[in-house]
Amino acid sequence: MRERRYRVLLVAAHPTQYGAAAFRQMARDSRLEIQVAYCSLQGAEPGYDTGFSREVQWDIPLLEGYPWIALRNRSARPRLERFWGLVNPEVWRLVRTGSYDAVVMYTGYRYATFWIALAAAKSGKIAALFGTDAHELPARSGGGWKARLKGIVWPRLFRLADAVIVPSTGGVQLMRSLGIAERRIVLTPYVVDNDWWTQAAAQIDRSAARARWGIPPDAPVALVSAKLQPWKRPLDALAAFARARVAGSYLLFAGDGQLRGTIEREAARLGVEGRVRLLGFVNQSELPEVYRAADVLVLPSDYEPFGVVVNEAMLCGCIPVVSDHVGARYDLGRAGANGVRLPCGGR
């Protein structure tokens, strides 16, 4: 008897390194027949990234190894950070006429296209799967009122899903606290291409990588790999580095953003500018070298739904040091075993 294949439509906001890895894995699964529908091709194509404060195009293949289509975006002002920035009405026809068993929405409810796809799935009696990467109610901005509003709205929102997909056990706990039935909560961990990362890391000459940035082979090195934005709290890492006064140590920043100038000035004020390296934006193919050059990854964020940099760093031999607001702490880099967890902001 032939095993049944399930037809699944995956609606994604735009191509990402992590999404592409997962889609390729799904495409290899004999039980699935998938179709990825992108609302935007930003990432595979050049586009302005507000987090990095610059134009970004990832330098690894994001559109290979799985079937995909691009949905036309009818937004008057296309932009990934706005509700009306993604308006893809043809997703309605795609959902209703594609004979799909399920529609998985990776767009997030903050986009108009999400609601079009959800309405199409509900009206066609097609299973709708969606979720959030959050593990707590407080938002990145907006103060306590947003958390209170989520506490009211989210239980109603996620009860619309036939299955709520979350990437961490912290997300599972959050959904339980909102009253979502256990049978409808599905843990779908954030993943990277483990083989790609371990193979790339194995090819790196650690001493040569350090020499590129004027760092001795035996020096202790900490790394912040993040957008240099306030919620990532890169200045906390800099302050801790200066206070530690570890002889011969260095601090790397891989990333760009609005705080770059502030970090440069603060490093000079603290007298550690000679041991701080700001590498700027580092594209995907170059990241294994950066991770291999470091001993620890520092992620001090006060808002971090997951933090896939933890996956990447650990595969390259870095020990993660994360704040207690980082979602990856629930499932990766367990304190006392292969990672360190600290209070956000040094509380």
C-alpha positions, 0 to 999 in steps of 0.5 A, a space after each residue: 500500500 502506497 504511503 499517502 503524500 500530504 500536499 502542503 502550502 507554505 506561505 512565507 514572508 521572504 526567503 531566509 537562510 533558516 527557512 530555506 534549510 527547513 524547506 529543503 528538508 521538507 522537500 526531501 520527505 517522501 510523505 510531503 508534497 510542498 509548495 513554498 509561496 513567497 510574499 517578497 523575495 527580499 533577502 534573495 534579492 537586495 533590500 534595505 534591512 532596517 535592523 542592519 541599517 543597510 541593504 542586504 542580500 544573503 550570499 548563499 542559495 536561498 531558492 534552491 532545493 525546493 519548489 517555490 513561487 513568488 506572489 505579486 505584492 500589491 502593497 503601495 509601499 512594500 516593506 517587511 516591517 509594515 502590516 500593509 507592506 505585504 499585500 498578496 491577494 493571489 494567495 486566496 486563489 492559491 489556497 482555494 484552488 490548490 487542493 492542499 491538505 494544509 496551509 502553513 503560514 510563516 508570514 506572521 499575523 502582522 501582515 495583511 497577507 496572513 489574514 487573506 491566507 487564513 480566511 481562504 483556508 478557513 472558508 475552504 475547510 483547509 487545515 491552517 497552521 501558524 504560530 509565533 516565535 515568542 516565549 513571553 508576552 512583553 514586546 520589543 517596544 510599547 511598554 506593558 500595554 502591549 503585553 496586556 493586549 496580547 494577553 487578551 487577543 492572543 488566546 482568541 487568535 491562536 484558537 483559530 489555528 488547527 495547530 499552533 507551531 512554536 520553535 521553543 519549549 518556552 513557546 509551548 509554555 506560553 501557549 499553555 498559559 494562554 489556554 491553548 489546548 495541549 493537543 494543538 501545540 506543536 514544537 517545531 524547533 528553529 534549525 540550521 543546516 547542521 552539516 553545512 555549518 560543521 563542514 564550513 567550520 572544519 575548514 577554517 584555520 582559526 589562527 589565520 582567521 584571528 590574524 586577519 583582525 590582529 588577534 593573537 592565536 591564544 587570546 580569549 575572544 568573545 563575539 557579539 553576532 547581532 544587529 547593532 540595535 538597542 534591543 540586542 543590548 550590545 553596549 552591555 557586552 562592551 561594558 562587561 568586557 571592559 569590567 572583566 579586564 581579562 588580560 589579552 582578551 578581545 571583543 568582536 562585533 559582527 553586525 551593523 546598525 544604528 549603535 555602531 558609532 555609539 559602540 566605537 565612542 564608548 569603547 574609546 571612553 572605556 579605554 578598550 578600543 584597541 581590543 575591540 573589533 567592529 567587523 560590520 555586516 558579515 554575510 552568511 558564507 563568512 560567518 563560520 570564520 567569525 565564529 571559529 575565531 571566537 571562544 564564546 558567543 555573547 547574546 545579551 538581548 532584552 528581546 530575543 524570541 529565539 536567537 538562531 545565532 546560538 545554533 550557528 555558534 555552537 556548531 562552530 565550537 563557540 560556547 553561548 552566553 545568553 541573557 534570560 530573555 533569549 528564547 534559545 535558552 530553553 533548548 540550546 546551550 543549557 547552563 552548566 552543561 554547554 552554555 551560560 545564562 545571565 540576567 538581562 542587563 546584569 540584574 
